[in-house]
């Protein structure tokens, strides 16, 4: 995952039983974009597995504004083709 600059951010057990603790949830984020990510367990009491809530705050925008090139569209139909042929 590091090839794609992704880091696993859950670092606490998400399933706690009487004799074991297991990390079941795996969340990967790009910490160069989301350096201030915060992960919190959501304990609902219905299961031995805690859900995870991920709060993201961008440190820099993942979507840079790109200048979109102008594209000129041409109407091509029988009339425009005939006009083109007559101008040749």
Phi and psi in radians as a Rosetta constraint file:
Dihedral C 1 N 2 CA 2 C 2 CIRCULARHARMONIC -1.151 0.35
Dihedral N 2 CA 2 C 2 N 3 CIRCULARHARMONIC -0.383 0.35
Dihedral C 2 N 3 CA 3 C 3 CIRCULARHARMONIC -1.022 0.35
Dihedral N 3 CA 3 C 3 N 4 CIRCULARHARMONIC -0.588 0.35
Dihedral C 3 N 4 CA 4 C 4 CIRCULARHARMONIC -1.741 0.35
Dihedral N 4 CA 4 C 4 N 5 CIRCULARHARMONIC 0.263 0.35
Dihedral C 4 N 5 CA 5 C 5 CIRCULARHARMONIC 1.105 0.35
Dihedral N 5 CA 5 C 5 N 6 CIRCULARHARMONIC 0.616 0.35
Dihedral C 5 N 6 CA 6 C 6 CIRCULARHARMONIC -1.868 0.35
Dihedral N 6 CA 6 C 6 N 7 CIRCULARHARMONIC 2.463 0.35
Dihedral C 6 N 7 CA 7 C 7 CIRCULARHARMONIC -2.227 0.35
Dihedral N 7 CA 7 C 7 N 8 CIRCULARHARMONIC 2.415 0.35
Dihedral C 7 N 8 CA 8 C 8 CIRCULARHARMONIC -1.372 0.35
Dihedral N 8 CA 8 C 8 N 9 CIRCULARHARMONIC 2.210 0.35
Dihedral C 8 N 9 CA 9 C 9 CIRCULARHARMONIC -1.908 0.35
Dihedral N 9 CA 9 C 9 N 10 CIRCULARHARMONIC -0.215 0.35
Dihedral C 9 N 10 CA 10 C 10 CIRCULARHARMONIC -1.419 0.35
Dihedral N 10 CA 10 C 10 N 11 CIRCULARHARMONIC 2.088 0.35
Dihedral C 10 N 11 CA 11 C 11 CIRCULARHARMONIC -2.203 0.35
Dihedral N 11 CA 11 C 11 N 12 CIRCULARHARMONIC 0.310 0.35
Dihedral C 11 N 12 CA 12 C 12 CIRCULARHARMONIC -2.192 0.35
Dihedral N 12 CA 12 C 12 N 13 CIRCULARHARMONIC 2.689 0.35
Dihedral C 12 N 13 CA 13 C 13 CIRCULARHARMONIC -1.091 0.35
Dihedral N 13 CA 13 C 13 N 14 CIRCULARHARMONIC 2.412 0.35
Dihedral C 13 N 14 CA 14 C 14 CIRCULARHARMONIC -1.866 0.35
Dihedral N 14 CA 14 C 14 N 15 CIRCULARHARMONIC -0.163 0.35
Dihedral C 14 N 15 CA 15 C 15 CIRCULARHARMONIC -2.272 0.35
Dihedral N 15 CA 15 C 15 N 16 CIRCULARHARMONIC 2.065 0.35
Dihedral C 15 N 16 CA 16 C 16 CIRCULARHARMONIC -2.099 0.35
Dihedral N 16 CA 16 C 16 N 17 CIRCULARHARMONIC 2.074 0.35
Dihedral C 16 N 17 CA 17 C 17 CIRCULARHARMONIC -1.953 0.35
Dihedral N 17 CA 17 C 17 N 18 CIRCULARHARMONIC -3.092 0.35
Dihedral C 17 N 18 CA 18 C 18 CIRCULARHARMONIC -1.091 0.35
Dihedral N 18 CA 18 C 18 N 19 CIRCULARHARMONIC -0.683 0.35
Dihedral C 18 N 19 CA 19 C 19 CIRCULARHARMONIC -2.088 0.35
Dihedral N 19 CA 19 C 19 N 20 CIRCULARHARMONIC 0.147 0.35
Dihedral C 19 N 20 CA 20 C 20 CIRCULARHARMONIC -2.664 0.35
Dihedral N 20 CA 20 C 20 N 21 CIRCULARHARMONIC 2.737 0.35
Dihedral C 20 N 21 CA 21 C 21 CIRCULARHARMONIC -2.311 0.35
Dihedral N 21 CA 21 C 21 N 22 CIRCULARHARMONIC 2.295 0.35
Dihedral C 21 N 22 CA 22 C 22 CIRCULARHARMONIC -2.330 0.35
Dihedral N 22 CA 22 C 22 N 23 CIRCULARHARMONIC 2.477 0.35
Dihedral C 22 N 23 CA 23 C 23 CIRCULARHARMONIC -1.661 0.35
Dihedral N 23 CA 23 C 23 N 24 CIRCULARHARMONIC 1.885 0.35
Dihedral C 23 N 24 CA 24 C 24 CIRCULARHARMONIC -1.722 0.35
Dihedral N 24 CA 24 C 24 N 25 CIRCULARHARMONIC -0.566 0.35
Dihedral C 24 N 25 CA 25 C 25 CIRCULARHARMONIC -1.568 0.35
Dihedral N 25 CA 25 C 25 N 26 CIRCULARHARMONIC 2.303 0.35
Dihedral C 25 N 26 CA 26 C 26 CIRCULARHARMONIC -2.187 0.35
Dihedral N 26 CA 26 C 26 N 27 CIRCULARHARMONIC 2.106 0.35
Dihedral C 26 N 27 CA 27 C 27 CIRCULARHARMONIC -2.157 0.35
Dihedral N 27 CA 27 C 27 N 28 CIRCULARHARMONIC 2.223 0.35
Dihedral C 27 N 28 CA 28 C 28 CIRCULARHARMONIC -1.967 0.35
Dihedral N 28 CA 28 C 28 N 29 CIRCULARHARMONIC 2.340 0.35
Dihedral C 28 N 29 CA 29 C 29 CIRCULARHARMONIC -2.393 0.35
Dihedral N 29 CA 29 C 29 N 30 CIRCULARHARMONIC 2.834 0.35
Dihedral C 29 N 30 CA 30 C 30 CIRCULARHARMONIC -1.553 0.35
Dihedral N 30 CA 30 C 30 N 31 CIRCULARHARMONIC 1.802 0.35
Dihedral C 30 N 31 CA 31 C 31 CIRCULARHARMONIC -1.291 0.35
Dihedral N 31 CA 31 C 31 N 32 CIRCULARHARMONIC -0.174 0.35
Dihedral C 31 N 32 CA 32 C 32 CIRCULARHARMONIC -1.290 0.35
Dihedral N 32 CA 32 C 32 N 33 CIRCULARHARMONIC -0.405 0.35
Dihedral C 32 N 33 CA 33 C 33 CIRCULARHARMONIC -1.689 0.35
Dihedral N 33 CA 33 C 33 N 34 CIRCULARHARMONIC -0.775 0.35
Dihedral C 33 N 34 CA 34 C 34 CIRCULARHARMONIC -1.965 0.35
Dihedral N 34 CA 34 C 34 N 35 CIRCULARHARMONIC 1.196 0.35
Dihedral C 34 N 35 CA 35 C 35 CIRCULARHARMONIC -1.235 0.35
Dihedral N 35 CA 35 C 35 N 36 CIRCULARHARMONIC -0.423 0.35
Dihedral C 35 N 36 CA 36 C 36 CIRCULARHARMONIC -1.775 0.35
Dihedral N 36 CA 36 C 36 N 37 CIRCULARHARMONIC 0.524 0.35
Dihedral C 36 N 37 CA 37 C 37 CIRCULARHARMONIC -1.176 0.35
Dihedral N 37 CA 37 C 37 N 38 CIRCULARHARMONIC 2.447 0.35
Dihedral C 37 N 38 CA 38 C 38 CIRCULARHARMONIC -2.217 0.35
Dihedral N 38 CA 38 C 38 N 39 CIRCULARHARMONIC 2.246 0.35
Dihedral C 38 N 39 CA 39 C 39 CIRCULARHARMONIC -2.012 0.35
Dihedral N 39 CA 39 C 39 N 40 CIRCULARHARMONIC 2.298 0.35
Dihedral C 39 N 40 CA 40 C 40 CIRCULARHARMONIC -2.306 0.35
Dihedral N 40 CA 40 C 40 N 41 CIRCULARHARMONIC 2.399 0.35
Dihedral C 40 N 41 CA 41 C 41 CIRCULARHARMONIC -1.274 0.35
Dihedral N 41 CA 41 C 41 N 42 CIRCULARHARMONIC 2.538 0.35
Dihedral C 41 N 42 CA 42 C 42 CIRCULARHARMONIC -1.976 0.35
Dihedral N 42 CA 42 C 42 N 43 CIRCULARHARMONIC 1.810 0.35
Dihedral C 42 N 43 CA 43 C 43 CIRCULARHARMONIC -1.674 0.35
Dihedral N 43 CA 43 C 43 N 44 CIRCULARHARMONIC 1.961 0.35
Dihedral C 43 N 44 CA 44 C 44 CIRCULARHARMONIC -1.801 0.35
Dihedral N 44 CA 44 C 44 N 45 CIRCULARHARMONIC -0.168 0.35
Dihedral C 44 N 45 CA 45 C 45 CIRCULARHARMONIC 1.363 0.35
Dihedral N 45 CA 45 C 45 N 46 CIRCULARHARMONIC 0.025 0.35
Dihedral C 45 N 46 CA 46 C 46 CIRCULARHARMONIC -1.623 0.35
Dihedral N 46 CA 46 C 46 N 47 CIRCULARHARMONIC -0.236 0.35
Dihedral C 46 N 47 CA 47 C 47 CIRCULARHARMONIC -2.583 0.35
Dihedral N 47 CA 47 C 47 N 48 CIRCULARHARMONIC 2.941 0.35
Dihedral C 47 N 48 CA 48 C 48 CIRCULARHARMONIC -1.527 0.35
Dihedral N 48 CA 48 C 48 N 49 CIRCULARHARMONIC 0.102 0.35
Dihedral C 48 N 49 CA 49 C 49 CIRCULARHARMONIC -1.997 0.35
Dihedral N 49 CA 49 C 49 N 50 CIRCULARHARMONIC 2.222 0.35
Dihedral C 49 N 50 CA 50 C 50 CIRCULARHARMONIC -1.640 0.35
Dihedral N 50 CA 50 C 50 N 51 CIRCULARHARMONIC 2.366 0.35
Dihedral C 50 N 51 CA 51 C 51 CIRCULARHARMONIC -1.333 0.35
Dihedral N 51 CA 51 C 51 N 52 CIRCULARHARMONIC 2.878 0.35
Dihedral C 51 N 52 CA 52 C 52 CIRCULARHARMONIC -2.085 0.35
Dihedral N 52 CA 52 C 52 N 53 CIRCULARHARMONIC 2.409 0.35
Dihedral C 52 N 53 CA 53 C 53 CIRCULARHARMONIC -1.967 0.35
Dihedral N 53 CA 53 C 53 N 54 CIRCULARHARMONIC 2.225 0.35
Dihedral C 53 N 54 CA 54 C 54 CIRCULARHARMONIC -1.916 0.35
Dihedral N 54 CA 54 C 54 N 55 CIRCULARHARMONIC 2.127 0.35
Dihedral C 54 N 55 CA 55 C 55 CIRCULARHARMONIC -1.839 0.35
Dihedral N 55 CA 55 C 55 N 56 CIRCULARHARMONIC 2.151 0.35
Dihedral C 55 N 56 CA 56 C 56 CIRCULARHARMONIC -1.987 0.35
Dihedral N 56 CA 56 C 56 N 57 CIRCULARHARMONIC 2.347 0.35
Dihedral C 56 N 57 CA 57 C 57 CIRCULARHARMONIC -2.269 0.35
Dihedral N 57 CA 57 C 57 N 58 CIRCULARHARMONIC 2.127 0.35
Dihedral C 57 N 58 CA 58 C 58 CIRCULARHARMONIC -1.250 0.35
Dihedral N 58 CA 58 C 58 N 59 CIRCULARHARMONIC 2.295 0.35
Dihedral C 58 N 59 CA 59 C 59 CIRCULARHARMONIC -1.563 0.35
Dihedral N 59 CA 59 C 59 N 60 CIRCULARHARMONIC -0.469 0.35
Dihedral C 59 N 60 CA 60 C 60 CIRCULARHARMONIC -2.650 0.35
Dihedral N 60 CA 60 C 60 N 61 CIRCULARHARMONIC 2.652 0.35
Dihedral C 60 N 61 CA 61 C 61 CIRCULARHARMONIC -1.219 0.35
Dihedral N 61 CA 61 C 61 N 62 CIRCULARHARMONIC 2.275 0.35
Dihedral C 61 N 62 CA 62 C 62 CIRCULARHARMONIC -1.296 0.35
Dihedral N 62 CA 62 C 62 N 63 CIRCULARHARMONIC -0.273 0.35
Dihedral C 62 N 63 CA 63 C 63 CIRCULARHARMONIC -2.011 0.35
Dihedral N 63 CA 63 C 63 N 64 CIRCULARHARMONIC 1.786 0.35
Dihedral C 63 N 64 CA 64 C 64 CIRCULARHARMONIC -1.407 0.35
Dihedral N 64 CA 64 C 64 N 65 CIRCULARHARMONIC 2.545 0.35
Dihedral C 64 N 65 CA 65 C 65 CIRCULARHARMONIC -1.252 0.35
Dihedral N 65 CA 65 C 65 N 66 CIRCULARHARMONIC 2.053 0.35
Dihedral C 65 N 66 CA 66 C 66 CIRCULARHARMONIC -1.839 0.35
Dihedral N 66 CA 66 C 66 N 67 CIRCULARHARMONIC 2.486 0.35
Dihedral C 66 N 67 CA 67 C 67 CIRCULARHARMONIC -1.323 0.35
Dihedral N 67 CA 67 C 67 N 68 CIRCULARHARMONIC 2.087 0.35
Dihedral C 67 N 68 CA 68 C 68 CIRCULARHARMONIC -1.489 0.35
Dihedral N 68 CA 68 C 68 N 69 CIRCULARHARMONIC 2.189 0.35
Dihedral C 68 N 69 CA 69 C 69 CIRCULARHARMONIC -1.188 0.35
Dihedral N 69 CA 69 C 69 N 70 CIRCULARHARMONIC 2.526 0.35
Dihedral C 69 N 70 CA 70 C 70 CIRCULARHARMONIC -1.329 0.35
Dihedral N 70 CA 70 C 70 N 71 CIRCULARHARMONIC 2.381 0.35
Dihedral C 70 N 71 CA 71 C 71 CIRCULARHARMONIC -2.073 0.35
Dihedral N 71 CA 71 C 71 N 72 CIRCULARHARMONIC 2.190 0.35
Dihedral C 71 N 72 CA 72 C 72 CIRCULARHARMONIC -1.619 0.35
Dihedral N 72 CA 72 C 72 N 73 CIRCULARHARMONIC 2.179 0.35
Dihedral C 72 N 73 CA 73 C 73 CIRCULARHARMONIC -1.751 0.35
Dihedral N 73 CA 73 C 73 N 74 CIRCULARHARMONIC 2.507 0.35
Dihedral C 73 N 74 CA 74 C 74 CIRCULARHARMONIC -2.110 0.35
Dihedral N 74 CA 74 C 74 N 75 CIRCULARHARMONIC 2.393 0.35
Dihedral C 74 N 75 CA 75 C 75 CIRCULARHARMONIC -1.402 0.35
Dihedral N 75 CA 75 C 75 N 76 CIRCULARHARMONIC 2.124 0.35
Dihedral C 75 N 76 CA 76 C 76 CIRCULARHARMONIC -2.083 0.35
Dihedral N 76 CA 76 C 76 N 77 CIRCULARHARMONIC 2.019 0.35
Dihedral C 76 N 77 CA 77 C 77 CIRCULARHARMONIC -2.625 0.35
Dihedral N 77 CA 77 C 77 N 78 CIRCULARHARMONIC -3.051 0.35
Dihedral C 77 N 78 CA 78 C 78 CIRCULARHARMONIC -1.033 0.35
Dihedral N 78 CA 78 C 78 N 79 CIRCULARHARMONIC -0.709 0.35
Dihedral C 78 N 79 CA 79 C 79 CIRCULARHARMONIC -1.170 0.35
Dihedral N 79 CA 79 C 79 N 80 CIRCULARHARMONIC -0.787 0.35
Dihedral C 79 N 80 CA 80 C 80 CIRCULARHARMONIC -1.220 0.35
Dihedral N 80 CA 80 C 80 N 81 CIRCULARHARMONIC -0.583 0.35
Dihedral C 80 N 81 CA 81 C 81 CIRCULARHARMONIC -1.160 0.35
Dihedral N 81 CA 81 C 81 N 82 CIRCULARHARMONIC -0.774 0.35
Dihedral C 81 N 82 CA 82 C 82 CIRCULARHARMONIC -1.080 0.35
Dihedral N 82 CA 82 C 82 N 83 CIRCULARHARMONIC -0.696 0.35
Dihedral C 82 N 83 CA 83 C 83 CIRCULARHARMONIC -1.112 0.35
Dihedral N 83 CA 83 C 83 N 84 CIRCULARHARMONIC -0.762 0.35
Dihedral C 83 N 84 CA 84 C 84 CIRCULARHARMONIC -1.042 0.35
Dihedral N 84 CA 84 C 84 N 85 CIRCULARHARMONIC -0.810 0.35
Dihedral C 84 N 85 CA 85 C 85 CIRCULARHARMONIC -1.105 0.35
Dihedral N 85 CA 85 C 85 N 86 CIRCULARHARMONIC -0.649 0.35
Dihedral C 85 N 86 CA 86 C 86 CIRCULARHARMONIC -1.225 0.35
Dihedral N 86 CA 86 C 86 N 87 CIRCULARHARMONIC -0.515 0.35
Dihedral C 86 N 87 CA 87 C 87 CIRCULARHARMONIC -1.354 0.35
Dihedral N 87 CA 87 C 87 N 88 CIRCULARHARMONIC -0.358 0.35
